[in-house]
């Protein structure tokens, strides 16, 4: 009875129904387990009745009320849950194929998803974006998509309490994603990493009928989110030729496609390089993130320190003070880099662009 109740509750789409029914069923199971254990003298007598069997009016009344609540929660209702969720369009009836993009709510995952979305939209493909609450701050092509925000939590790090909360959020997001995928019936699901993509990709590879799945890895080391589904997806798209963390059994699924680049960056490539001299202002754009963010934070100030020091030496007292501040910061960063066995080299800073290699 308990096992069948759990199986029925897990098929529901509402998290409240799942948790409420699971709590009541767990109570019945634990009560029966304690009664049977005390009957065969595995534990001392506790005076706990066996549900539906032991004599006692109050016990039968409580168990009957509890089972009635379980039946009410898990009964099949044709229109159940409609009032809890906003109405969704009937994608199954549409002619154009539907692709679901699942991405964490940070730029490293959202921007490649935006690039793919622009290309697919130009080909007439309908799109839906599954992300978390952070994913709503990005504009561009993503604003034109049908966006569904799921519950999600970090898949690693934090205290035990934080991990338990994250696990609950991931479970809740999994139920949400499975419900949406069954409703939308997409032709393919593409994951771009980030812990917000975990519920969607897990639901995609475990929902029948099985739908084509692809994950895109932007780094040279497979991310934690993609590791959870790397063995179960159909294709693994990568930027680099070799990605650390891909199991040998999944090596045949790897396809190197590179990094999807937004149209704005492609247009800027045609802009001419500015003419610089000793008095020109140099604007430096540093691109990077994920596992390379800390390296850039250490290397770039060290590479620029000689330039700032020379520039400050030929200026007023305020510039000298700024130069000394940067010099002290550069020394601290260089000391940290030396501990990491990282050597940085700076080119001569005149009118040339300062370069650093690490």
Number of C-alpha atoms within 10 A of each C-alpha: 9 15 11 9 18 18 12 17 24 17 13 19 18 19 17 12 18 21 13 16 25 19 14 18 22 16 15 19 17 13 16 17 14 19 21 17 15 15 13 10 10 10 12 11 14 11 9 15 17 20 17 14 10 12 11 10 9 9 17 17 12 12 18 14 12 17 17 11 15 21 15 13 19 19 13 11 9 7 7 12 12 9 8 8 8 8 8 10 10 10 15 14 9 10 9 14 15 21 22 25 27 29 32 25 24 17 15 18 23 23 22 19 25 26 19 18 26 17 14 15 14 9 10 11 15 21 22 20 25 25 29 24 14 12 22 14 10 15 10 12 16 22 13 13 17 13 18 17 18 22 20 27 24 19 17 13 8 11 9 9 9 14 16 13 15 20 17 15 19 24 18 21 26 24 24 21 27 22 17 18 18 14 14 19 18 21 16 16 25 26 29 28 27 25 25 33 30 32 27 30 32 17 21 28 19 12 15 10 9 12 17 15 21 21 27 27 27 22 19 15 14 18 21 17 24 24 17 14 19 25 17 16 23 17 20 24 20 21 17 17 11 14 18 11 14 19 12 9 9 15 15 11 17 19 15 16 14 14 18 17 14 19 12 9 9 10 9 9 9 8 8 7 7 8 6 12 11 10 7 10 8 12 6 7 6 10 8 13 13 12 12 11 12 11 14 16 13 20 22 19 19 24 22 20 23 20 20 19 19 14 16 19 15 10 11 9 11 10 16 18 14 14 22 17 13 20 19 12 15 21 14 14 18 20 14 13 18 12 10 9 10 15 13 17 13 17 15 13 18 12 13 11 14 17 14 16 12 12
